[in-house]
Amino acid sequence: MDKNIIKETMLSLEDVALQSAREKYFDYVADARLDRSEPVESDEQAQAEIASDLSEALDDTLHDQTDKLEKLREIDFGPKSTVSEGALVQLSGRFFVIAVSTGKFTCDGREVMGISTMAPIFEAIEGAHAGETVEFNGRKLVIEDVV
């Protein structure tokens, strides 16, 4: 599997997620604004306050997505011999890219998932080589390949 294609796929997916978060944020911000030139009813005020609270929560999501994109752009996806940031790891038949956390996505016909260096499983597999067995949550996992 070509890691450059994986990186580009991840960047594309995260960019779409950022655009979606941005649109939702702006929608909620717009809903939170009241037209002060007209009398404001109490239910309109309550809805505007809820929309304002949600826009604040979405603001955090927007910043998180931006941070993920920046992190993803900075990671060295060059060849790796041990499990480290930028590695593609085949672990007990599944593919993981050590970068940022993502949902499952398909790349080159294979299902891949991004995990961050903050993920608990990363602690268990960090520094491992292909062929090694590691233990995570009481289960033995085989590091089949590291690229």
Buried (B, 14 or more C-beta within 10 A) or exposed (E): BEBEEBBEBBBEBBEEBBEEBBEBBEBBBEBBEBEEEEEEEEEEEEBBEEBBEBBEEBBEBBEBBBEBBEBBEEBEBEEBEBBBBBBBBBBEEBBBBBBBEBEEBEBEEEEBEBBBBEBEBBEBBBEBEBEBEBEBEEEEBBBBBBB
